[in-house]
Amino acid sequence: MAADRNPTICAVILAAGQSRRMGAQKLLLPFDGGTVIGRIAGEILRSPVARTFVVVGADGARVAAALETERVSRKEAFSFITNPAPEGDMLSSVRCGLRALPPECEAILVALGDQPSITAELVTRIVHAFGASGHGIVVPVYAGKRGHPILFSARYSEEVLIRHDDLGLRGLLRAHPEDVLELPADSASVLSDMDYPQDYLRELGRLAGKGPKPQ
C-alpha cells in the first residue's frame, strides 16, 4: 500500500457480549448523556472511518434502538450484524463482521463495544498512521502494553477467518511482527474495557476527570 494516501477503512464494533459479569447489559449503561455503546459509536462516526458494522447478539434490538434514540446511527453509516453464537469468544464476532464487509474495504478497525473512553482523535491517529506508515497492522500501546482499537489490512481478513482460534487477534499480531506498527497512546484507556461494575465506575471517573484523561 502506498504511503500518504487515504485508504477506505471499515470499523467493526464488537457488541455481542452477554454482560454476565456486569449483571446488566453494559453497553446500555448510562454514559455521557447517552449509553456506553452510543459514546463509542459517536466517536467512530467523528473519525475518518467510511462505514461501521456493529456486531450484536441477543440484545441486538436493544442496542440498535439505543443508537437510534441517541441519533448517532445513520442508515448510510451503520450496519448491524447478528452473531448467531454470542456465547463464543471475541474472535467469533470479529469473523461475523469480516464476512459482512464490502469489497471496497481496504482495512478494518476492530473496536470494543465496552471501551467508552476511546476517542475520535485516537481513531483518527490510528487511521492516519496506517495510511502513512506502510504497515499492515496498527495497534495502540500504553506503558509497553498493546490495546484496542486494532486496525489491520484487509489482506489479513482470510487469515483471521481461518486461523488464530486460540489467540484471536493477538495471534495475528504475533504471526506478523514485522508488519505491526505500535502507536504510542497517552492514556491507559486503550487497555481498559468493562467487565465488572468496578470497571464501569472507573470509566465514569475518567469521564468526570477523576481518573486518567482519555486519549
C-alpha positions as CSV (number, residue, x, y, z in Angstrom):
1,M,0.0,0.0,0.0
2,A,1.4,3.4,-1.0
3,A,2.1,5.8,1.9
4,D,0.3,9.1,2.3
5,R,-3.0,8.1,0.9
6,N,-6.4,7.7,2.4
7,P,-7.5,4.1,2.4
8,T,-11.1,3.1,2.8
9,I,-11.5,2.0,6.4
10,C,-14.4,0.0,7.8
11,A,-15.0,-0.4,11.5
12,V,-16.3,-3.4,13.3
13,I,-17.7,-2.7,16.8
14,L,-17.9,-5.8,18.9
15,A,-21.2,-5.6,20.8
16,A,-22.4,-9.1,21.1
17,G,-21.4,-9.8,24.7
18,Q,-23.9,-11.0,27.2
19,S,-22.5,-8.9,30.1
20,R,-22.9,-11.7,32.7
21,R,-20.1,-10.4,34.9
22,M,-21.6,-6.9,34.9
23,G,-25.0,-8.1,36.0
24,A,-26.7,-5.8,33.4
25,Q,-26.2,-5.1,29.7
26,K,-23.1,-3.0,30.0
27,L,-23.4,-1.5,26.5
28,L,-26.7,0.2,27.6
29,L,-25.4,1.6,30.9
30,P,-25.7,5.4,31.1
31,F,-22.6,7.3,29.9
32,D,-22.0,10.9,28.9
33,G,-25.7,11.7,28.5
34,G,-26.4,8.5,26.5
35,T,-25.1,5.0,26.7
36,V,-21.8,3.2,26.6
37,I,-22.3,1.9,23.1
38,G,-23.7,5.3,22.0
39,R,-20.5,7.0,23.1
40,I,-18.3,4.6,21.2
41,A,-20.4,4.7,18.0
42,G,-20.5,8.5,18.1
43,E,-16.7,8.8,18.4
44,I,-16.2,6.4,15.5
45,L,-18.6,8.5,13.4
46,R,-16.4,11.5,14.0
47,S,-13.4,9.7,12.7
48,P,-12.3,9.1,9.0
49,V,-13.9,5.6,9.1
50,A,-16.0,5.1,6.0
51,R,-18.5,2.6,7.3
52,T,-19.2,0.9,10.6
53,F,-20.6,-2.5,11.3
54,V,-21.9,-3.3,14.8
55,V,-21.9,-7.0,15.6
56,V,-24.7,-7.7,18.1
57,G,-26.0,-10.7,20.0
58,A,-29.2,-11.5,21.9
59,D,-29.6,-7.8,22.9
60,G,-29.2,-6.6,19.3
61,A,-32.6,-5.0,19.1
62,R,-32.0,-3.0,22.3
63,V,-28.5,-1.9,21.2
64,A,-29.9,-0.8,17.8
65,A,-32.7,1.1,19.5
66,A,-30.3,2.8,21.8
67,L,-28.2,4.1,18.9
68,E,-31.3,5.3,17.0
69,T,-32.6,7.1,20.1
70,E,-29.2,8.8,20.6
71,R,-29.2,9.8,16.9
72,V,-25.7,8.5,16.3
73,S,-26.9,5.8,13.9
74,R,-27.3,6.8,10.3
75,K,-28.6,4.4,7.7
76,E,-25.7,5.1,5.4
77,A,-23.1,4.8,8.1
78,F,-24.1,1.8,10.2
79,S,-25.0,-1.8,9.6
80,F,-26.0,-4.3,12.3
81,I,-24.7,-7.9,12.0
82,T,-26.0,-10.6,14.3
83,N,-23.6,-13.1,15.8
84,P,-25.6,-16.4,15.9
85,A,-23.3,-17.7,18.7
86,P,-22.8,-14.7,21.0
87,E,-21.7,-17.0,23.8
88,G,-18.5,-17.6,21.8
89,D,-15.2,-15.7,22.1
90,M,-14.4,-12.3,20.7
91,L,-13.0,-13.8,17.6
92,S,-16.4,-15.2,16.6
93,S,-17.8,-11.6,16.5
94,V,-14.7,-10.3,14.6
95,R,-15.3,-13.0,12.0
96,C,-19.0,-12.1,11.7
97,G,-18.0,-8.6,11.0
98,L,-15.4,-9.6,8.4
99,R,-17.8,-11.7,6.4
100,A,-20.2,-8.7,6.1
101,L,-17.6,-6.2,4.8
102,P,-17.9,-4.7,1.3
103,P,-15.1,-5.4,-1.2
104,E,-14.0,-1.8,-1.2
105,C,-12.9,-2.0,2.4
106,E,-9.1,-1.9,2.4
107,A,-8.6,-2.1,6.2
108,I,-10.6,-3.0,9.3
109,L,-10.7,-1.2,12.6
110,V,-11.8,-3.5,15.4
111,A,-13.3,-1.6,18.3
112,L,-14.6,-2.9,21.6
113,G,-18.2,-2.0,22.4
114,D,-17.3,-1.6,26.1
115,Q,-14.4,0.8,25.8
116,P,-16.1,4.2,26.2
117,S,-13.1,6.3,26.8
118,I,-11.8,5.8,23.3
119,T,-12.0,9.0,21.2
120,A,-12.3,10.0,17.6
121,E,-8.9,11.6,17.9
122,L,-7.3,8.3,18.8
123,V,-9.1,6.5,16.0
124,T,-8.0,9.3,13.5
125,R,-4.4,8.9,14.6
126,I,-4.6,5.1,14.0
127,V,-6.2,5.5,10.6
128,H,-3.6,8.1,9.5
129,A,-0.7,6.0,10.8
130,F,-2.0,3.1,8.8
131,G,-2.2,5.2,5.6
132,A,1.2,6.8,6.1
133,S,3.4,4.1,7.5
134,G,3.1,1.3,5.0
135,H,2.5,-1.2,7.9
136,G,-0.4,-3.6,7.6
137,I,-1.3,-3.6,11.3
138,V,-1.6,-0.7,13.7
139,V,-2.1,-1.2,17.5
140,P,-2.1,1.5,20.2
141,V,0.4,0.9,23.0
142,Y,0.5,2.3,26.5
143,A,3.2,1.6,29.1
144,G,4.5,-1.2,26.8
145,K,1.1,-2.9,26.6
146,R,-0.9,-3.3,23.4
147,G,-4.6,-2.3,23.5
148,H,-7.6,-1.5,21.3
149,P,-8.8,-0.5,18.8
150,I,-6.7,-2.5,16.4
151,L,-6.5,-1.8,12.7
152,F,-5.4,-4.3,10.1
153,S,-5.2,-4.5,6.3
154,A,-8.0,-6.4,4.5
155,R,-5.3,-8.7,3.1
156,Y,-5.3,-10.4,6.5
157,S,-9.0,-11.0,6.6
158,E,-8.9,-14.5,5.2
159,E,-6.2,-15.4,7.8
160,V,-8.3,-14.1,10.6
161,L,-11.3,-16.1,9.3
162,I,-9.4,-19.5,9.4
163,R,-6.6,-19.1,11.9
164,H,-5.7,-18.0,15.4
165,D,-8.6,-19.8,17.1
166,D,-6.6,-19.9,20.3
167,L,-5.3,-16.4,20.4
168,G,-7.7,-14.2,18.4
169,L,-6.2,-11.0,17.0
170,R,-3.2,-11.4,19.3
171,G,-2.3,-14.4,17.1
172,L,-2.4,-12.2,14.0
173,L,0.0,-9.7,15.6
174,R,2.3,-12.5,16.7
175,A,2.3,-14.1,13.3
176,H,3.4,-10.8,11.6
177,P,5.7,-8.8,13.9
178,E,7.4,-7.1,11.1
179,D,4.2,-5.6,9.8
180,V,3.0,-4.3,13.2
181,L,3.2,-0.6,14.0
182,E,2.9,0.2,17.7
183,L,1.3,3.6,18.1
184,P,2.1,5.3,21.4
185,A,-1.1,6.3,23.3
186,D,-1.3,9.0,26.0
187,S,-3.9,7.2,28.1
188,A,-4.4,3.8,29.7
189,S,-7.9,3.9,28.2
190,V,-6.6,1.8,25.3
191,L,-6.1,-1.0,27.7
192,S,-9.4,-0.7,29.6
193,D,-12.6,-2.4,28.8
194,M,-15.6,-3.0,31.1
195,D,-16.4,-6.4,32.5
196,Y,-17.3,-5.7,36.2
197,P,-19.2,-3.0,38.0
198,Q,-16.0,-1.5,39.3
199,D,-14.8,-1.1,35.7
200,Y,-17.9,0.9,34.9
201,L,-17.2,3.1,37.9
202,R,-13.6,3.6,36.7
203,E,-14.8,4.8,33.3
204,L,-17.3,7.2,34.9
205,G,-14.4,8.5,37.0
206,R,-12.4,9.2,33.8
207,L,-15.4,10.9,32.3
208,A,-15.7,13.2,35.3
209,G,-12.0,13.9,35.3
210,K,-11.3,11.9,38.5
211,G,-9.1,9.4,36.7
212,P,-6.6,9.3,33.8
213,K,-7.9,11.5,31.0
214,P,-8.9,9.8,27.8
215,Q,-6.7,9.9,24.7
